[in-house]
Every structure is written in structure tokens, then in C-alpha cells.
């Protein structure tokens, strides 16, 4: 070994020792120093451009916990976000699937009831609250118009007629809704999937008994004349009883707001 070669060898060893003791262990790499291949800890910023062969193992301390790396943390955060969204939609999907299964079971139960039981097609039903409310409000508009005409005819005063109708509208709309909900608890006259004519007549007569008392009281309060109030209430009773029967028969043909009840016997 020549003197120059020995000098270069000792220089390389000195550089290696110096780098290994002074530089932080950021990464490992392979490089070429002079004509000799070495494997040593080197600084990426200092030697990545100097040597043609360079491989980076890590941008952080190799002795650190990989879970603390910024890139790993970012990936974990995105994974957590996607998992949360997945769980949210999974719960919704589960709820919809359970609802679908319940409807399928109800359909099968109903079909079995038709085949094995005695309940006719259509079956018993119950009216929803919104159906009862709509029926009550629509009837008040029709009945209020009739009351306005009869009150105006017998009182001769538009203001008196309007006060009677206004009081009737708010009091009877609420009481008719309550009456509809109470009648809804009975399945009498609903065996064919709609109200029978007998049920419609019965409802009209029951309601008219209450309405006569209500109209008589309100008319007497505003007109201050019992005879006049009796004429208004009596005229209403005759005309509106028949009108309400037709009204109920029309609603009996409307399926909106009906919830059919599964009842069968073997």
C-alpha cells in the first residue's frame, strides 16, 4: 500500500467516525467516497447530492415510534373519519332494512289472513289523525256556509250571522275532530274496508244532536232571541243532517289516511 493510499484510507475512517459521533441518525444511505464503497450513517441534506447512490429509509429518528409520524397521523385521521361515516350510514341502512322486513312480514300476515280467515278483502281500518283533521275542517267550511245563510235569513243582520258562524267554526271544528277520533275506536260498519251507509247515517245523527245544542246556544248568545235561535238551529238540523250523510259517503270512497287492521281467525 502506497503512502497516498494509506493517507486516504485513514482520512475516510476519520470522516466515518466523525459523522457517526456528531450527526443525528436521520437516515441510512449508500454512497461512494473516493474509490471505496462504504456503509455509514450520513446526512441527507449534506450528502444526497454528493453521492450518486442514495437511499432514504426514514425522515425521522429511526428509533422513534412510527405511529407518531405526521403522515401516519394524517392517514389515521382520515381512516377515523371514513369509519365514522360508514357507521352512520350503516345504522340508517339497518333501520331501513328492519322497516322493510316489518312491512314484508305484515303483508305476508295479511295475505295469510285472507286465505285462511274470514276477514273480507279490504278489512277493518282506522283513520289517521290528519285524515280526521282534514275531514273536520272541510266539513266546517261547508256547514259554515249553510249556517251563514240561515243566520242571515232569520236575523237579518250580517254582523250577527258572521259572529254566529265564526263562533261555530272554531268550537265545532275542535269538537268534530274529537268526535272523529272517538268514533274511530269502533270498527262497527267497517267490515268491507270502508264506512257502511248505516255507519255514515249514525255518525250524522250523533253529530247533529251535538251541533243543534251548540248552534242554539251560540245563536241565542249573539241574537238575544230564543225564537230566532231556535229557527236557525232547526233549519240547520234538517238540511245539514242529509248533507253530512252525503259528505260521509264521499269520504268512505277515499282511501287516503286509512290504516288497515290485520284481523283474521282460523
C-alpha positions as CSV (number, residue, x, y, z in Angstrom):
1,X,0.0,0.0,0.0
2,X,1.5,3.3,-1.0
3,X,1.7,6.3,1.3
4,X,-1.1,8.2,-0.6
5,X,-3.4,5.3,-0.4
6,X,-2.9,4.8,3.3
7,X,-3.5,8.5,3.9
8,X,-6.8,8.3,2.0
9,X,-7.9,5.2,4.0
10,X,-7.2,6.9,7.3
11,X,-9.0,10.0,6.1
12,X,-12.1,8.0,5.2
13,X,-12.0,6.3,8.6
14,X,-11.7,9.6,10.4
15,X,-14.7,11.0,8.4
16,X,-16.7,7.9,9.2
17,X,-16.0,8.2,12.9
18,X,-16.7,11.9,13.0
19,X,-20.0,11.6,11.2
20,X,-21.2,8.7,13.3
21,X,-20.5,10.6,16.5
22,X,-21.6,14.1,15.6
23,X,-24.6,13.8,13.2
24,X,-28.1,12.6,14.3
25,X,-29.2,9.3,13.0
26,X,-31.8,10.6,10.5
27,X,-31.4,8.0,7.8
28,X,-29.2,5.4,6.3
29,X,-27.8,5.5,2.8
30,X,-25.3,4.1,0.5
31,X,-22.7,6.4,-1.1
32,X,-19.4,6.4,-2.8
33,X,-16.5,8.2,-1.1
34,X,-13.4,8.3,-3.3
35,X,-12.9,4.8,-4.8
36,X,-14.0,2.9,-1.7
37,X,-17.6,1.6,-1.1
38,X,-18.8,2.2,2.5
39,X,-21.9,1.8,4.5
40,X,-22.2,4.6,7.0
41,X,-24.8,7.0,8.7
42,X,-24.9,10.1,6.5
43,X,-26.9,13.3,6.5
44,X,-29.5,13.6,3.7
45,X,-29.1,17.3,3.3
46,X,-25.3,17.1,3.1
47,X,-24.6,14.0,1.0
48,X,-27.7,13.3,-1.0
49,X,-26.4,15.4,-3.9
50,X,-22.8,14.4,-3.5
51,X,-23.2,10.7,-3.9
52,X,-24.8,9.0,-6.9
53,X,-26.3,6.2,-4.9
54,X,-28.5,7.2,-2.0
55,X,-31.5,5.5,-0.3
56,X,-33.6,7.2,2.3
57,X,-35.0,5.0,5.0
58,X,-36.9,7.5,7.2
59,X,-37.3,11.2,7.6
60,X,-37.4,10.9,11.4
61,X,-35.5,9.3,14.1
62,X,-35.3,5.6,13.3
63,X,-35.6,4.8,17.0
64,X,-38.9,6.7,17.3
65,X,-42.5,5.3,17.3
66,X,-43.9,5.0,13.7
67,X,-47.4,5.8,15.0
68,X,-46.2,9.3,15.8
69,X,-45.1,10.1,12.2
70,X,-47.1,13.1,10.8
71,X,-48.0,11.1,7.6
72,X,-49.3,8.1,9.7
73,X,-51.3,10.5,11.9
74,X,-52.9,12.1,8.8
75,X,-53.8,8.7,7.4
76,X,-55.3,7.6,10.8
77,X,-57.4,10.8,11.0
78,X,-58.8,10.1,7.5
79,X,-59.5,6.5,8.4
80,X,-61.3,7.5,11.5
81,X,-63.5,10.0,9.5
82,X,-64.4,7.4,7.0
83,X,-65.2,4.8,9.7
84,X,-67.5,7.3,11.4
85,X,-69.3,8.0,8.1
86,X,-69.6,4.3,7.5
87,X,-71.0,3.6,10.9
88,X,-73.6,6.4,10.4
89,X,-74.9,5.1,7.1
90,X,-74.7,1.5,8.4
91,X,-77.2,2.5,11.2
92,X,-79.5,4.1,8.6
93,X,-79.3,1.1,6.3
94,X,-80.1,-1.2,9.2
95,X,-83.1,0.9,10.2
96,X,-84.5,0.8,6.7
97,X,-83.9,-2.9,6.4
98,X,-85.8,-3.5,9.6
99,X,-88.7,-1.4,8.4
100,X,-88.8,-3.2,5.1
101,X,-88.8,-6.6,6.9
102,X,-91.6,-5.5,9.1
103,X,-93.7,-4.4,6.1
104,X,-93.0,-7.7,4.3
105,X,-94.0,-9.6,7.4
106,X,-97.2,-7.6,7.8
107,X,-98.0,-8.2,4.1
108,X,-97.5,-11.9,4.5
109,X,-99.5,-12.0,7.7
110,X,-102.4,-10.2,5.9
111,X,-102.3,-12.5,2.9
112,X,-102.4,-15.5,5.2
113,X,-105.3,-14.0,6.9
114,X,-107.2,-13.5,3.7
115,X,-106.5,-17.1,2.6
116,X,-107.2,-18.8,6.0
117,X,-109.5,-16.4,7.8
118,X,-112.9,-14.9,7.4
119,X,-112.0,-11.3,7.0
120,X,-113.2,-10.0,3.6
121,X,-110.9,-8.1,1.2
122,X,-110.3,-4.6,2.5
123,X,-110.7,-5.5,6.1
124,X,-111.2,-3.2,9.1
125,X,-109.2,0.0,9.2
126,X,-108.5,3.1,11.3
127,X,-108.3,6.7,10.2
128,X,-105.1,8.7,10.8
129,X,-105.3,11.9,12.8
130,X,-104.5,14.0,9.7
131,X,-107.5,12.4,7.9
132,X,-109.8,13.3,10.8
133,X,-108.5,16.8,10.9
134,X,-109.0,17.4,7.2
135,X,-112.5,15.9,7.3
136,X,-113.4,18.2,10.2
137,X,-112.0,21.4,8.6
138,X,-113.6,20.7,5.2
139,X,-117.0,20.0,6.9
140,X,-116.8,23.2,8.8
141,X,-116.3,25.2,5.6
142,X,-119.4,23.5,4.1
143,X,-121.5,23.7,7.2
144,X,-120.4,27.2,8.0
145,X,-121.7,28.4,4.6
146,X,-125.1,26.9,5.4
147,X,-125.1,28.4,8.9
148,X,-124.2,31.8,7.4
149,X,-127.2,31.7,5.0
150,X,-129.7,30.6,7.6
151,X,-128.4,33.0,10.3
152,X,-128.6,35.9,7.8
153,X,-132.1,34.9,6.8
154,X,-133.6,34.8,10.3
155,X,-131.6,37.5,12.0
156,X,-131.4,40.0,9.1
157,X,-128.0,41.1,10.3
158,X,-124.8,40.3,8.6
159,X,-122.7,41.1,11.6
160,X,-124.8,38.8,13.8
161,X,-124.6,36.0,11.2
162,X,-120.8,36.4,10.9
163,X,-120.4,36.2,14.7
164,X,-122.5,33.1,14.9
165,X,-120.6,31.4,12.0
166,X,-117.2,32.5,13.5
167,X,-118.0,31.0,16.9
168,X,-119.4,27.9,15.3
169,X,-116.3,27.4,13.2
170,X,-113.7,27.3,16.0
171,X,-115.8,25.4,18.5
172,X,-117.3,22.8,16.2
173,X,-114.0,22.2,14.3
174,X,-112.3,21.1,17.5
175,X,-115.3,19.1,18.8
176,X,-115.8,17.3,15.5
177,X,-112.2,16.3,15.4
178,X,-112.6,14.8,18.9
179,X,-115.8,13.1,17.8
180,X,-114.0,11.6,14.8
181,X,-111.2,10.2,17.0
182,X,-113.7,8.7,19.4
183,X,-115.8,7.1,16.6
184,X,-112.5,5.8,15.1
185,X,-112.2,3.5,18.1
186,X,-115.2,1.5,16.9
187,X,-115.0,-0.9,13.9
188,X,-118.7,-1.1,13.5
189,X,-119.7,-0.7,9.9
190,X,-116.2,-1.1,8.6
191,X,-116.0,-4.8,7.7
192,X,-115.7,-4.1,3.9
193,X,-112.8,-1.7,4.1
194,X,-115.0,1.4,4.1
195,X,-117.7,3.0,6.2
196,X,-121.1,1.5,5.5
197,X,-124.1,3.6,4.8
198,X,-125.5,2.7,8.3
199,X,-122.4,4.0,9.9
200,X,-122.5,7.2,8.0
201,X,-126.1,7.8,9.0
202,X,-125.4,7.1,12.6
203,X,-122.4,9.5,12.6
204,X,-124.5,12.2,11.0
205,X,-127.3,11.8,13.6
206,X,-124.9,11.7,16.6
207,X,-123.1,14.8,15.4
208,X,-126.3,16.7,14.6
209,X,-127.5,16.2,18.2
210,X,-124.4,18.0,19.5
211,X,-124.5,20.6,16.7
212,X,-128.1,21.6,17.4
213,X,-127.3,22.3,21.0
214,X,-124.1,24.2,20.0
215,X,-125.8,26.3,17.3
216,X,-128.8,27.1,19.5
217,X,-126.6,28.3,22.4
218,X,-124.4,30.4,20.1
219,X,-127.3,31.9,18.2
220,X,-129.2,32.9,21.4
221,X,-126.0,34.4,22.8
222,X,-125.5,36.7,19.8
223,X,-129.1,37.3,18.6
224,X,-130.6,37.6,22.1
225,X,-133.8,36.0,20.8
226,X,-134.6,32.4,21.7
227,X,-137.2,32.1,19.0
228,X,-134.8,33.2,16.3
229,X,-132.1,31.0,17.7
230,X,-134.5,28.0,17.5
231,X,-135.3,28.7,13.9
232,X,-131.6,28.9,13.0
233,X,-130.7,25.7,14.8
234,X,-133.8,23.8,13.5
235,X,-133.1,24.9,9.9
236,X,-129.5,23.7,10.3
237,X,-130.6,20.4,11.7
238,X,-132.9,19.5,8.8
239,X,-130.6,20.5,6.0
240,X,-127.2,19.6,7.4
241,X,-128.2,16.0,8.5
242,X,-128.8,14.9,5.0
243,X,-125.8,16.9,3.7
244,X,-123.5,15.2,6.2
245,X,-124.6,11.8,5.2
246,X,-123.6,12.5,1.6
247,X,-120.3,14.0,2.9
248,X,-119.5,10.8,4.9
249,X,-120.4,8.6,1.9
250,X,-118.0,10.6,-0.3
251,X,-115.2,10.2,2.3
252,X,-115.9,6.5,2.6
253,X,-114.7,6.1,-1.0
254,X,-111.3,7.8,-0.3
255,X,-108.5,5.5,0.8
256,X,-106.2,8.3,1.8
257,X,-105.5,8.4,5.6
258,X,-106.7,4.8,6.2
259,X,-104.6,2.3,8.1
260,X,-105.9,-1.3,7.6
261,X,-106.0,-3.6,10.6
262,X,-105.0,-7.2,10.2
263,X,-107.6,-9.3,11.9
264,X,-108.3,-12.9,10.9
265,X,-109.5,-16.1,12.5
266,X,-108.8,-19.8,11.6
